[in-house]
Amino acid sequence: GLNMELQENRQAHERNVRKAKCGVYFAPSNIPNAGFGTYTAVPLEGEGLVVGTTMSVVPIPWRHDKNYDIKDYVWNGGTYKVEYEAAPNISTVIMAVNDGALANSHTGLVNEKLSVPTYNPILDRCSDPGAGAFSDYVDYSFMSARAVGAGEELFVEYGDQWFEDRAQFADVPLSNNFIAANRVAASLWQLTALDGGLNAGQTEDLMSTIRESFVGEHRTKMALSQIEQIDDLKVVLERNGTAQATVKKRSQEWFDKHGQCLDHIYVKASTIPQAGNGAFARRFLPEGTTIISSPLVATYGRELFEVDPASSPDGINPTMLFLNYQLFHPNSSVYFFPINHALMINHNSARRENGQTPNARLRWSSRSKKALFYLARPLEDLKEEHYSTMVLDFVATRDIQVDEEVFIDYGIEWENAWYKHVAEFKSPCMPGQKKKSSKFVKSMNRQKFETTYHQWSDDHFTVCNDDSTVKWLRLLGEASPGLKDAVVAPYHGITKDHLGFNISYPTSRRRPCLILNSFPEHLAFDVMLFATGDTFESHDFQLLKRIPSLRAENIEFIDKPFRSDMFWPGAFRHAMKIPDDVFPVHWKDVVD
């Protein structure tokens, strides 16, 4: 758990955020041509403070045979421990909203870091019709990586490789380029500051000569390009370096004019049964308030939400969970995904018993000129845009009190489909059958030394965190005398066709493993780990590693690929409707 000091710091920060007009803004970035970014309007006084809110992440079994506009917004599934949701031949990626999609990256000024979500299935498909209808990966957030002042832009770590792999960012300095540029700037200032040193004109001439004739690395030249005059050099030193000098702190007045508040709502367990988490007001929100504005990433065609049939087994839900988080109109091919936590706002309506009129509605944002332009254009024109062009406002239809849950109306089609699903729900578990739902598999980890769990089943298997220096052994079909670090199958009963090799995820620290023996008195296990080679030459190698004493905290029971509630055939699937009076008539390209 969190240490006491960090808990107290987070509670104090939340109190400060609630007192503020807004804690996190979405506004034009300091980075040229980078569009919008996120800013903190409240100081983040130290490391580990949550920016905005914790929330859920949405796993997506990625289809390599399709072209998605969300491709620049997804994150590696191994980072979030979702890599085994689908088999390795279908990469599972994460749609990480808020700063996972909205914040920019500055290689010299990273001040945010991500937290790994908690896997917490709260419903059981044996008894709950809502099981598999929402993500079980919760409590994800971006956190401060260090102290960050009010008005500073927030930057996440993409890694230098991300910029190196994209030709359009060839001019962006990398972290080492800012370090090199800082050395040049510091040396130049020493020559200027000494008694009898260089005057302003000489300093500027020398800077130009150094940059053009002595600095070979193009990206380092770009880091130095902001220093044209001696006053520019002073700014670099005053702001603590060439990276810091590229950005400005913003005032509340600037945010009022250019920003959109992102943290009027926060996420916690919904008041609606079977709904998972929901969104709640952090501050009093008067009628007419824009609760949150959400940029949208478009996908065209419902078929892009189908799990790849060529790479997935029979008997699973053919439709991705990702569909449930889409906004759409039944007479159009376009689907919109909100890339901030607006997607956590649940449905309500007075059409059903015990329901209530929602306290929020949708409208297109008038603050984005580009969005307004495309709102009047044909859908074919919007298809040429591949980023989050359109923006929806979620607007309070009445006064909303602090900590009150926020609701919109998903439409009568969604509502009828949900109540039909509930009415027709039949448990997939026969009386007396111990069906291993995601909730049950998760609960197995409270009894790791229960030997009946150690054998892999149709629904679960075991993974081990591998930090050991034990060598991997190559498993061979027959002996090869000249080959070192090799063993012959069967080895400890393991043959070359063992499932552990087929489901091993090459870039994950969590490896499929078999429990050979357990030692409850020492809280340890004797395990065998599976892997395949991670290079082109060794891709077909089947590798084993035995760790005779692995600590219990490094072993975990998880769902087998395609066996979690997310892939359960009985899981509810339906997108959320954009109302008729909001959705443009000229975007309706599908006959009902």
C-alpha positions as CSV (number, residue, x, y, z in Angstrom):
1,G,0.0,0.0,0.0
2,L,0.9,3.7,-0.1
3,N,3.1,5.0,2.6
4,M,1.5,7.3,5.1
5,E,3.3,10.5,4.0
6,L,2.3,10.0,0.3
7,Q,-1.3,9.3,1.3
8,E,-1.3,12.6,3.3
9,N,0.3,14.5,0.4
10,R,-2.4,13.1,-2.0
11,Q,-5.2,14.1,0.3
12,A,-3.8,17.6,0.8
13,H,-3.4,18.0,-3.0
14,E,-7.0,16.9,-3.5
15,R,-8.2,19.5,-1.0
16,N,-6.2,22.2,-2.9
17,V,-7.6,21.0,-6.2
18,R,-11.2,21.2,-4.9
19,K,-10.6,24.8,-3.7
20,A,-9.3,25.8,-7.1
21,K,-11.3,27.1,-10.1
22,C,-9.8,24.2,-12.0
23,G,-6.8,22.0,-11.4
24,V,-6.0,20.7,-14.8
25,Y,-6.4,22.5,-18.2
26,F,-6.4,21.4,-21.8
27,A,-4.9,24.3,-23.8
28,P,-2.5,25.2,-26.6
29,S,0.9,23.5,-26.1
30,N,4.2,25.3,-25.7
31,I,5.6,23.0,-28.4
32,P,5.2,24.4,-31.9
33,N,2.8,22.5,-34.2
34,A,1.9,20.1,-31.3
35,G,-1.7,21.3,-31.0
36,F,-3.0,21.2,-27.4
37,G,-1.5,19.9,-24.2
38,T,-2.3,19.6,-20.5
39,Y,-1.3,22.0,-17.7
40,T,-1.6,22.0,-14.0
41,A,-3.1,25.1,-12.4
42,V,-2.4,23.9,-8.9
43,P,1.2,23.1,-7.7
44,L,2.2,19.5,-7.6
45,E,4.4,19.6,-4.5
46,G,6.4,16.5,-4.9
47,E,6.5,13.1,-6.6
48,G,3.5,10.7,-6.8
49,L,0.6,13.1,-6.8
50,V,-2.3,12.1,-9.0
51,V,-3.0,14.4,-12.0
52,G,-6.7,14.8,-12.5
53,T,-8.2,11.5,-11.5
54,T,-7.6,7.8,-11.4
55,M,-9.7,5.8,-13.9
56,S,-10.0,2.7,-16.1
57,V,-8.0,1.8,-19.1
58,V,-9.5,-0.1,-22.1
59,P,-7.7,-3.1,-23.5
60,I,-7.9,-3.5,-27.2
61,P,-7.0,-6.8,-29.1
62,W,-5.2,-5.0,-31.9
63,R,-6.0,-5.8,-35.5
64,H,-2.9,-5.5,-37.6
65,D,-5.0,-6.1,-40.8
66,K,-6.9,-2.8,-40.2
67,N,-6.0,0.8,-40.2
68,Y,-7.1,2.7,-37.1
69,D,-6.8,6.5,-36.4
70,I,-6.2,5.6,-32.8
71,K,-2.8,4.0,-33.6
72,D,-1.0,7.1,-32.3
73,Y,-3.0,7.1,-29.0
74,V,-2.4,3.5,-27.9
75,W,0.2,2.2,-25.5
76,N,2.0,-1.1,-25.2
77,G,-0.1,-3.6,-23.3
78,G,2.9,-5.0,-21.4
79,T,3.3,-1.6,-19.7
80,Y,-0.1,-2.0,-18.2
81,K,-0.1,-5.8,-17.6
82,V,-2.7,-6.6,-20.1
83,E,-0.4,-8.4,-22.5
84,Y,-2.0,-11.9,-21.9
85,E,-5.6,-10.8,-22.6
86,A,-5.2,-12.1,-26.1
87,A,-2.6,-14.5,-27.6
88,P,0.7,-13.0,-28.7
89,N,-0.3,-13.1,-32.3
90,I,-3.0,-10.5,-31.4
91,S,-1.2,-7.7,-29.6
92,T,-3.2,-6.3,-26.7
93,V,-2.8,-2.5,-26.5
94,I,-4.2,0.0,-24.1
95,M,-6.3,3.0,-24.8
96,A,-5.0,5.1,-22.0
97,V,-7.1,8.3,-21.9
98,N,-6.4,11.7,-20.2
99,D,-2.7,12.4,-20.3
100,G,-2.0,9.1,-22.0
101,A,-3.7,10.7,-25.1
102,L,-3.8,14.4,-24.4
103,A,-0.4,15.3,-22.9
104,N,2.6,15.9,-25.2
105,S,6.1,14.7,-24.6
106,H,9.2,17.0,-24.2
107,T,12.4,14.9,-24.1
108,G,14.1,17.4,-21.8
109,L,11.2,18.1,-19.4
110,V,9.3,15.0,-18.5
111,N,7.4,15.7,-15.3
112,E,4.7,13.0,-15.4
113,K,4.8,9.2,-15.0
114,L,2.2,6.6,-15.4
115,S,0.9,4.2,-12.8
116,V,0.1,0.6,-13.6
117,P,-3.6,-0.1,-13.3
118,T,-5.1,-2.5,-10.8
119,Y,-6.8,-5.6,-12.2
120,N,-10.0,-5.8,-10.1
121,P,-13.0,-7.7,-11.6
122,I,-15.9,-6.8,-9.3
123,L,-18.6,-8.8,-11.2
124,D,-18.9,-12.5,-11.7
125,R,-20.2,-13.8,-15.0
126,C,-21.8,-16.7,-13.2
127,S,-24.3,-14.3,-11.7
128,D,-23.9,-10.7,-13.0
129,P,-25.2,-9.6,-16.4
130,G,-22.8,-6.7,-16.4
131,A,-19.7,-8.8,-16.3
132,G,-17.4,-8.1,-19.2
133,A,-19.3,-5.0,-20.2
134,F,-16.7,-2.6,-18.8
135,S,-12.9,-2.7,-18.2
136,D,-11.7,-4.4,-15.1
137,Y,-8.3,-2.5,-15.3
138,V,-8.9,0.4,-12.9
139,D,-7.1,3.0,-10.7
140,Y,-4.8,4.0,-13.6
141,S,-3.5,7.5,-13.5
142,F,-0.7,9.8,-14.5
143,M,1.3,11.1,-11.5
144,S,3.8,13.9,-10.9
145,A,7.4,12.6,-11.5
146,R,8.7,15.6,-9.5
147,A,7.5,18.9,-8.1
148,V,5.7,20.9,-10.8
149,G,4.7,24.6,-10.4
150,A,1.3,26.0,-11.1
151,G,1.0,27.0,-14.7
152,E,3.5,24.5,-16.1
153,E,2.7,22.2,-19.0
154,L,2.7,18.5,-18.2
155,F,4.9,16.2,-20.3
156,V,4.9,12.4,-20.4
157,E,7.7,10.1,-21.5
158,Y,7.4,8.8,-25.0
159,G,11.0,7.9,-25.2
160,D,13.6,9.2,-27.6
161,Q,12.9,6.2,-29.9
162,W,9.4,7.5,-30.5
163,F,10.7,10.7,-32.0
164,E,13.5,8.9,-33.9
165,D,11.0,6.6,-35.6
166,R,8.9,9.5,-37.0
167,A,10.4,11.6,-39.8
168,Q,8.1,14.6,-39.0
169,F,9.9,15.0,-35.7
170,A,13.5,15.1,-37.2
171,D,13.9,18.6,-35.8
172,V,12.9,17.7,-32.2
173,P,15.9,17.7,-29.8
174,L,16.2,14.5,-27.8
175,S,17.3,14.4,-24.1
176,N,21.0,14.1,-24.9
177,N,20.8,17.1,-27.3
178,F,19.5,19.3,-24.6
179,I,22.3,18.2,-22.3
180,A,24.9,19.0,-25.0
181,A,23.2,22.4,-25.7
182,N,23.3,23.2,-22.0
183,R,27.1,22.7,-22.0
184,V,27.5,25.0,-24.9
185,A,25.3,27.7,-23.3
186,A,27.2,27.4,-20.0
187,S,30.6,27.8,-21.7
188,L,29.4,30.7,-23.7
189,W,28.1,32.5,-20.6
190,Q,31.4,32.0,-18.8
191,L,33.2,33.8,-21.7
192,T,30.6,36.6,-21.5
193,A,30.5,37.0,-17.7
194,L,34.3,37.3,-17.1
195,D,35.9,40.7,-16.6
196,G,37.0,41.8,-20.0
197,G,34.9,39.1,-21.6
198,L,33.0,39.1,-24.8
199,N,30.5,41.8,-25.5
200,A,27.0,41.2,-26.8
201,G,27.9,41.3,-30.5
202,Q,30.9,39.0,-30.0
203,T,28.8,36.6,-28.0
204,E,26.1,36.4,-30.7
205,D,28.7,36.0,-33.5
206,L,30.4,33.2,-31.5
207,M,27.1,31.5,-30.8
208,S,26.3,31.5,-34.5
209,T,29.7,30.1,-35.4
210,I,29.5,27.3,-32.8
211,R,26.1,26.3,-33.9
212,E,26.7,26.3,-37.6
213,S,30.4,25.1,-37.8
214,F,31.2,23.1,-34.6
215,V,27.9,21.4,-33.6
216,G,27.5,18.4,-35.9
217,E,24.3,16.9,-34.5
218,H,21.2,18.5,-36.2
219,R,19.0,18.1,-33.1
220,T,21.5,19.8,-30.9
221,K,21.6,22.7,-33.4
222,M,17.8,22.9,-33.0
223,A,18.2,23.0,-29.2
224,L,20.6,25.9,-29.6
225,S,18.5,27.7,-32.2
226,Q,16.6,29.7,-29.6
227,I,19.8,31.5,-28.6
228,E,20.2,34.3,-31.1
229,Q,21.0,37.2,-28.9
230,I,22.7,37.6,-25.5
231,D,19.2,38.2,-23.9
232,D,18.2,34.7,-25.2
233,L,21.3,33.3,-23.4
234,K,20.2,35.0,-20.2
235,V,16.7,33.5,-20.5
236,V,18.2,30.0,-20.9
237,L,20.3,30.5,-17.7
238,E,17.4,32.1,-15.7
239,R,15.1,29.2,-16.6
240,N,17.8,26.5,-15.8
241,G,18.6,25.2,-19.3
242,T,17.8,25.1,-23.0
243,A,14.9,22.7,-22.4
244,Q,13.2,24.8,-19.7
245,A,13.6,27.9,-21.9
246,T,11.4,26.4,-24.6
247,V,8.3,26.6,-22.4
248,K,6.4,29.2,-20.5
249,K,4.4,29.1,-17.2
250,R,0.8,30.1,-17.9
251,S,-1.4,32.4,-15.7
252,Q,-4.9,31.9,-14.6
253,E,-6.0,34.7,-16.9
254,W,-4.3,32.8,-19.8
255,F,-6.1,29.6,-18.8
256,D,-9.5,31.5,-18.6
257,K,-9.0,32.7,-22.2
258,H,-7.4,29.6,-23.9
259,G,-8.0,26.6,-21.6
260,Q,-10.7,24.0,-21.0
261,C,-11.1,22.5,-17.6
262,L,-10.4,18.7,-17.4
263,D,-10.9,18.0,-13.7
264,H,-14.4,19.1,-12.8
265,I,-15.2,15.4,-12.5
266,Y,-13.4,12.5,-10.9
267,V,-13.9,8.7,-11.1
268,K,-15.1,6.3,-8.4
269,A,-17.6,3.4,-8.1
270,S,-20.9,4.2,-9.7
271,T,-24.2,4.4,-7.8
272,I,-25.7,2.4,-10.7
273,P,-25.7,-1.4,-10.1
274,Q,-23.7,-3.5,-12.6
275,A,-22.1,-0.3,-14.1
276,G,-18.6,-0.4,-12.6
277,N,-17.1,3.1,-12.2
278,G,-18.8,6.4,-12.8
279,A,-18.0,10.2,-12.9
280,F,-18.7,12.5,-10.0
281,A,-18.6,16.3,-9.6
282,R,-15.4,17.5,-7.8
283,R,-16.9,21.1,-7.5
284,F,-20.3,22.6,-7.5
285,L,-21.3,22.9,-11.2
286,P,-24.1,25.4,-12.0
287,E,-26.6,24.7,-14.8
288,G,-25.0,25.4,-18.1
289,T,-21.5,24.7,-17.0
290,T,-19.3,22.8,-19.4
291,I,-18.5,19.8,-17.2
292,I,-15.8,18.5,-19.5
293,S,-14.9,18.9,-23.2
294,S,-13.6,15.8,-24.8
295,P,-11.6,15.5,-28.0
296,L,-12.7,12.5,-30.0
297,V,-10.8,9.9,-32.1
298,A,-12.9,8.6,-35.0
299,T,-13.2,5.0,-36.3
300,Y,-15.2,4.2,-39.5
301,G,-17.2,1.1,-39.7
302,R,-18.5,-1.3,-37.0
303,E,-16.4,-4.1,-38.4
304,L,-13.3,-2.5,-36.9
305,F,-14.6,-3.5,-33.5
306,E,-14.7,-7.2,-34.3
307,V,-12.0,-9.4,-32.9
308,D,-9.8,-10.8,-35.7
309,P,-11.5,-14.1,-36.5
310,A,-8.4,-15.4,-38.3
311,S,-6.3,-15.1,-35.1
312,S,-8.8,-15.9,-32.3
313,P,-10.4,-19.1,-31.1
314,D,-14.1,-20.0,-31.4
315,G,-16.5,-19.5,-28.6
316,I,-15.5,-15.9,-27.7
317,N,-17.4,-12.6,-27.9
318,P,-16.7,-11.5,-31.5
319,T,-17.1,-7.8,-30.6
320,M,-14.4,-5.9,-28.7
321,L,-15.2,-4.3,-25.4
322,F,-13.9,-1.1,-27.0
323,L,-17.3,-0.7,-28.7
324,N,-19.0,0.0,-25.4
325,Y,-16.9,3.2,-25.0
326,Q,-17.9,4.6,-28.5
327,L,-20.3,7.4,-29.3
328,F,-22.2,6.9,-32.5
329,H,-25.4,7.3,-34.5
330,P,-27.2,4.2,-35.9
331,N,-27.5,5.9,-39.3
332,S,-23.8,6.6,-39.6
333,S,-20.5,4.7,-40.1
334,V,-18.5,6.9,-37.8
335,Y,-17.8,6.0,-34.2
336,F,-16.1,8.5,-31.8
337,F,-14.0,7.6,-28.8
338,P,-13.6,10.3,-26.0
339,I,-9.9,10.5,-25.1
340,N,-10.4,11.8,-21.6
341,H,-12.4,10.5,-18.6
342,A,-15.7,11.8,-20.0
343,L,-16.1,8.2,-21.2
344,M,-16.7,7.3,-17.6
345,I,-20.0,9.2,-17.5
346,N,-22.8,6.6,-17.1
347,H,-26.3,6.4,-18.5
348,N,-29.6,7.3,-16.7
349,S,-33.1,8.2,-17.8
350,A,-36.6,8.6,-16.4
351,R,-38.0,6.2,-19.0
352,R,-37.5,3.3,-16.6
353,E,-38.7,2.6,-13.0
354,N,-36.2,4.0,-10.5
355,G,-34.4,5.9,-13.2
356,Q,-33.9,9.7,-13.2
357,T,-33.5,12.4,-15.7
358,P,-29.8,12.8,-16.6
359,N,-28.1,16.0,-15.3
360,A,-25.9,16.5,-18.4
361,R,-26.2,16.5,-22.2
362,L,-24.0,16.6,-25.2
363,R,-23.2,19.4,-27.6
364,W,-20.5,20.1,-30.1
365,S,-17.8,22.4,-28.7
366,S,-17.8,25.9,-30.2
367,R,-14.2,26.6,-29.0
368,S,-12.5,24.5,-31.7
369,K,-12.7,26.4,-35.0
370,K,-11.4,23.3,-36.8
371,A,-14.1,21.1,-35.3
372,L,-16.7,23.6,-36.3
373,F,-15.4,23.6,-39.8
374,Y,-15.6,19.8,-40.2
375,L,-19.0,19.8,-38.5
376,A,-20.3,21.5,-41.6
377,R,-18.4,19.3,-44.0
378,P,-19.3,15.9,-45.4
379,L,-18.1,12.8,-43.6
380,E,-15.7,12.0,-46.4
381,D,-13.8,15.2,-45.6
382,L,-13.6,14.3,-41.9
383,K,-12.1,10.9,-42.9
384,E,-9.0,12.8,-44.1
385,E,-8.4,13.9,-40.5
386,H,-6.5,11.2,-38.5
387,Y,-6.3,12.9,-35.1
388,S,-8.8,14.0,-32.4
389,T,-10.4,16.7,-34.6
390,M,-13.9,16.7,-33.2
391,V,-14.7,17.9,-29.7
392,L,-17.9,17.2,-27.6
393,D,-18.9,19.2,-24.6
394,F,-20.7,17.5,-21.7
395,V,-23.0,20.3,-20.3
396,A,-24.8,20.5,-17.0
397,T,-28.6,20.6,-17.5
398,R,-29.2,21.7,-13.9
399,D,-27.1,22.5,-10.9
400,I,-24.9,19.6,-9.9
401,Q,-23.8,19.3,-6.3
402,V,-20.3,18.4,-5.1
403,D,-19.7,14.5,-5.2
404,E,-23.0,14.0,-7.2
405,E,-22.7,11.4,-10.0
406,V,-23.0,12.8,-13.5
407,F,-25.2,11.1,-16.1
408,I,-26.1,11.5,-19.8
409,D,-28.7,9.6,-21.8
410,Y,-27.1,6.9,-24.0
411,G,-30.4,6.7,-26.0
412,I,-33.4,4.5,-26.0
413,E,-31.7,2.0,-28.3
414,W,-28.9,1.4,-25.8
415,E,-31.4,1.3,-22.9
416,N,-33.7,-1.2,-24.5
417,A,-30.7,-3.4,-25.5
418,W,-29.4,-3.3,-21.9
419,Y,-32.7,-4.3,-20.3
420,K,-33.3,-7.0,-22.9
421,H,-29.8,-8.3,-22.0
422,V,-30.6,-8.3,-18.3
423,A,-34.0,-10.0,-18.8
424,E,-32.5,-12.8,-21.0
425,F,-29.3,-13.3,-18.9
426,K,-28.6,-17.0,-18.2
427,S,-25.7,-18.0,-16.1
428,P,-23.0,-19.9,-18.1
429,C,-22.2,-21.8,-14.9
430,M,-24.1,-25.1,-14.3
431,P,-25.2,-25.8,-10.7
432,G,-22.2,-27.2,-8.8
433,Q,-19.8,-26.2,-11.6
434,K,-16.8,-24.1,-10.6
435,K,-16.6,-21.9,-13.6
436,K,-13.4,-19.8,-13.3
437,S,-14.7,-16.3,-14.1
438,S,-12.2,-13.4,-14.0
439,K,-13.3,-12.6,-10.5
440,F,-12.7,-16.1,-9.3
441,V,-9.3,-16.3,-11.0
442,K,-8.3,-13.1,-9.3
443,S,-9.4,-14.4,-5.9
444,M,-7.2,-17.5,-6.4
445,N,-4.2,-15.2,-5.7
446,R,-5.3,-15.0,-2.0
447,Q,-4.5,-18.7,-1.7
448,K,-1.4,-19.2,-3.8
449,F,-0.4,-22.3,-1.9
450,E,-3.7,-24.1,-2.6
451,T,-2.2,-27.0,-4.7
452,T,-5.4,-27.5,-6.7
453,Y,-4.7,-24.1,-8.4
454,H,-1.2,-25.0,-9.4
455,Q,-2.2,-27.0,-12.5
456,W,-3.2,-24.9,-15.4
457,S,-6.9,-25.2,-16.3
458,D,-9.0,-24.3,-19.3
459,D,-9.5,-20.8,-17.8
460,H,-6.3,-19.9,-16.0
461,F,-2.5,-20.2,-16.0
462,T,0.4,-18.9,-14.0
463,V,2.9,-16.1,-14.7
464,C,6.1,-15.3,-12.9
465,N,8.0,-12.0,-12.7
466,D,11.5,-12.7,-13.9
467,D,14.3,-10.7,-12.4
468,S,16.7,-13.6,-12.0
469,T,20.1,-14.0,-13.6
470,V,19.5,-17.7,-14.1
471,K,20.4,-18.8,-17.7
472,W,17.8,-19.8,-20.2
473,L,18.0,-23.3,-21.6
474,R,17.1,-24.1,-25.2
475,L,14.6,-27.0,-25.4
476,L,15.6,-29.4,-28.3
477,G,13.7,-32.3,-29.9
478,E,16.9,-34.4,-29.9
479,A,20.4,-34.2,-28.4
480,S,22.9,-31.9,-30.1
481,P,26.3,-32.6,-28.4
482,G,28.0,-29.4,-29.5
483,L,25.2,-27.1,-28.3
484,K,25.7,-25.5,-24.9
485,D,22.9,-24.4,-22.5
486,A,20.4,-26.9,-24.1
487,V,18.2,-29.7,-22.8
488,V,16.2,-32.4,-24.6
489,A,12.4,-32.8,-24.5
490,P,10.6,-34.0,-22.5
491,Y,12.3,-32.0,-19.8
492,H,10.5,-32.1,-16.4
493,G,7.6,-33.4,-18.4
494,I,7.6,-30.4,-20.7
495,T,7.4,-31.1,-24.4
496,K,8.0,-28.8,-27.4
497,D,4.3,-28.4,-28.0
498,H,3.6,-27.1,-24.5
499,L,1.1,-24.2,-24.5
500,G,3.6,-22.1,-22.4
501,F,5.7,-21.5,-25.5
502,N,2.7,-20.5,-27.6
503,I,1.4,-17.8,-25.2
504,S,4.7,-16.4,-24.1
505,Y,4.8,-12.6,-24.7
506,P,8.4,-11.8,-25.9
507,T,8.7,-8.3,-24.4
508,S,7.1,-9.0,-21.0
509,R,8.8,-9.4,-17.7
510,R,5.9,-11.7,-16.7
511,R,6.6,-15.2,-18.2
512,P,4.2,-18.2,-18.3
513,C,5.5,-20.6,-15.7
514,L,4.7,-24.0,-14.2
515,I,4.8,-24.6,-10.4
516,L,7.0,-27.7,-9.8
517,N,6.9,-27.5,-6.1
518,S,5.8,-25.1,-3.3
519,F,7.3,-24.2,0.1
520,P,4.6,-22.5,2.2
521,E,6.9,-22.2,5.2
522,H,9.3,-20.1,3.1
523,L,6.6,-18.3,1.0
524,A,8.4,-19.5,-2.1
525,F,7.9,-21.7,-5.2
526,D,10.1,-23.9,-7.4
527,V,9.0,-22.8,-11.0
528,M,9.8,-23.4,-14.6
529,L,9.5,-20.4,-16.9
530,F,8.7,-20.4,-20.7
531,A,10.0,-18.0,-23.4
532,T,10.8,-17.9,-27.1
533,G,13.8,-16.1,-28.6
534,D,13.6,-12.3,-28.8
535,T,15.7,-11.9,-32.0
536,F,15.0,-12.7,-35.6
537,E,17.6,-15.5,-35.5
538,S,16.2,-17.0,-32.3
539,H,12.5,-16.4,-32.9
540,D,11.8,-20.1,-33.1
541,F,13.8,-21.1,-30.1
542,Q,11.9,-22.6,-27.2
543,L,13.5,-21.6,-23.9
544,L,13.1,-22.7,-20.3
545,K,14.4,-21.3,-17.1
546,R,14.1,-23.0,-13.7
547,I,14.0,-20.8,-10.6
548,P,14.1,-23.1,-7.5
549,S,13.1,-20.4,-5.0
550,L,10.8,-17.7,-6.4
551,R,9.1,-15.5,-3.8
552,A,5.3,-15.8,-3.7
553,E,4.8,-12.1,-4.5
554,N,6.4,-12.8,-7.9
555,I,3.9,-15.4,-9.0
556,E,0.3,-14.8,-10.1
557,F,-2.7,-16.7,-11.4
558,I,-4.4,-15.0,-14.4
559,D,-7.0,-15.7,-17.1
560,K,-5.8,-17.6,-20.1
561,P,-5.8,-15.6,-23.3
562,F,-9.3,-15.0,-24.6
563,R,-10.8,-16.4,-21.4
564,S,-11.3,-13.3,-19.3
565,D,-14.8,-11.8,-18.9
566,M,-13.9,-9.3,-21.6
567,F,-14.1,-12.1,-24.2
568,W,-17.1,-13.9,-22.6
569,P,-19.7,-14.5,-25.4
570,G,-22.5,-13.3,-23.1
571,A,-20.9,-9.9,-22.3
572,F,-23.1,-6.9,-23.2
573,R,-22.1,-4.9,-26.3
574,H,-23.6,-1.6,-27.5
575,A,-22.3,1.9,-28.3
576,M,-23.7,5.1,-26.9
577,K,-25.9,7.2,-29.1
578,I,-25.3,10.8,-30.0
579,P,-28.8,12.4,-29.9
580,D,-30.6,13.1,-33.2
581,D,-30.7,16.8,-32.6
582,V,-26.9,16.9,-32.1
583,F,-25.7,14.5,-34.8
584,P,-25.2,16.2,-38.2
585,V,-27.8,15.0,-40.8
586,H,-25.1,15.1,-43.6
587,W,-23.0,12.5,-41.7
588,K,-25.8,9.9,-41.9
589,D,-24.4,7.5,-44.5
590,V,-26.0,4.3,-43.3
591,V,-29.6,3.2,-44.0
592,D,-31.3,2.0,-40.7
